[in-house]
Amino acid sequence: MENNSTGNDNTAIGFFAAADNQTGFSNVAIGTALYLNSTSSNLVAVGDSALFNTDAATAVTAVGSKALFSNTSGSYQTAVGVRALYSNKNSDFSNVAVGYNSLQFNVSGSYNIGVGT
């Protein structure tokens, strides 16, 4: 959180965890997670590169290596598992993926539930 200016109530543990956070608040980043986030709030990212590209999302939870890696602005997402919702990008919302590679190639869909590989 080396660039933090007005963000508050954030927790960052790990190399480059929430490195670019500036105004985001109430975020948790463990591992190299939330790397590019600067303004998003209410995010939980646990794992190597979880929510790596997110910068305009809210209420997103990613647990697992590279879970929701490509997400930039999709909100109200939950991904648990290695590469769960990996390709999910912008403006998608209300997806739930549980399991290794679950919904890995979902790019623009909303209201999806994926369980398993």
C-alpha positions in Angstrom: 0.0 0.0 0.0 2.8 2.3 -0.8 0.6 4.7 -2.8 -2.2 4.9 -0.2 -3.4 8.5 0.2 -6.9 8.5 1.7 -7.9 4.8 1.8 -8.7 3.5 5.2 -9.5 0.2 7.0 -7.4 -1.8 4.6 -5.3 -4.9 5.4 -2.4 -5.9 3.2 -0.1 -8.8 3.9 2.5 -10.0 1.3 4.8 -8.7 -1.4 3.0 -6.1 -3.4 -0.3 -6.8 -1.7 -2.7 -3.8 -2.6 0.4 -2.1 -3.9 -1.4 0.6 -5.9 -4.2 1.3 -3.4 -4.9 5.1 -3.1 -8.5 5.7 -2.1 -10.0 2.2 -1.7 -11.3 1.3 1.7 -12.2 -1.8 3.6 -10.1 -4.1 1.5 -8.2 -7.2 2.5 -5.3 -8.4 0.4 -3.1 -11.4 1.3 -0.4 -12.5 -1.1 0.4 -10.7 -4.3 -3.3 -9.7 -4.4 -5.2 -6.6 -5.4 -2.0 -5.4 -7.1 -3.5 -2.8 -9.5 -6.5 -1.7 -7.3 -6.4 2.0 -6.6 -10.0 3.0 -6.0 -12.2 -0.1 -5.4 -13.6 -0.9 -1.9 -15.0 -3.8 0.0 -12.8 -6.4 -1.7 -11.3 -9.6 -0.3 -8.4 -11.2 -2.2 -6.4 -14.1 -0.8 -3.8 -15.9 -2.9 -1.1 -15.3 -5.5 -2.5 -12.7 -8.0 -6.1 -12.9 -6.8 -8.1 -9.9 -8.1 -4.8 -8.8 -9.7 -6.3 -6.4 -12.3 -9.3 -5.1 -10.4 -9.6 -1.3 -10.2 -13.3 -0.3 -10.3 -15.3 -3.0 -8.5 -17.1 -3.4 -5.2 -18.1 -6.3 -3.0 -15.9 -9.0 -4.6 -14.3 -12.0 -2.9 -11.5 -14.0 -4.5 -9.8 -16.9 -2.7 -7.2 -18.9 -4.6 -4.2 -18.4 -6.8 -5.3 -16.1 -9.8 -9.0 -16.2 -8.8 -10.7 -13.4 -10.7 -7.3 -12.5 -12.1 -8.7 -10.5 -15.2 -11.5 -8.8 -13.4 -11.3 -5.0 -13.8 -14.7 -3.7 -12.8 -17.1 -6.6 -12.3 -18.9 -6.3 -8.9 -20.7 -8.7 -6.6 -18.5 -11.7 -7.6 -17.3 -14.6 -5.5 -14.6 -17.0 -6.7 -13.0 -19.7 -4.6 -10.4 -22.0 -6.2 -7.3 -21.7 -8.4 -8.2 -19.7 -11.5 -11.9 -19.5 -10.6 -13.5 -16.9 -12.8 -10.0 -16.2 -14.2 -11.1 -14.5 -17.5 -14.0 -12.6 -16.0 -13.6 -8.9 -17.1 -15.5 -5.7 -16.8 -19.1 -4.9 -15.9 -20.0 -8.5 -15.1 -21.7 -9.1 -11.8 -23.3 -11.7 -9.5 -21.2 -14.7 -10.5 -20.2 -17.4 -8.1 -17.5 -19.9 -8.9 -16.3 -22.6 -6.6 -13.6 -25.1 -7.6 -10.4 -25.4 -9.6 -10.8 -23.5 -12.9 -14.6 -23.1 -12.2 -16.0 -20.7 -14.8 -12.4 -20.0 -15.9 -13.5 -18.8 -19.4 -16.5 -16.8 -18.4 -15.6 -13.4 -20.0 -18.8 -11.3 -19.9 -21.6 -13.3 -18.4 -23.6 -12.4 -15.3 -25.7 -14.4 -12.8 -23.7 -17.6 -13.3 -23.0 -20.3 -10.8 -20.2 -22.8 -11.4 -19.2 -25.6 -9.0 -16.3 -28.0 -9.8 -13.7 -28.0 -12.5 
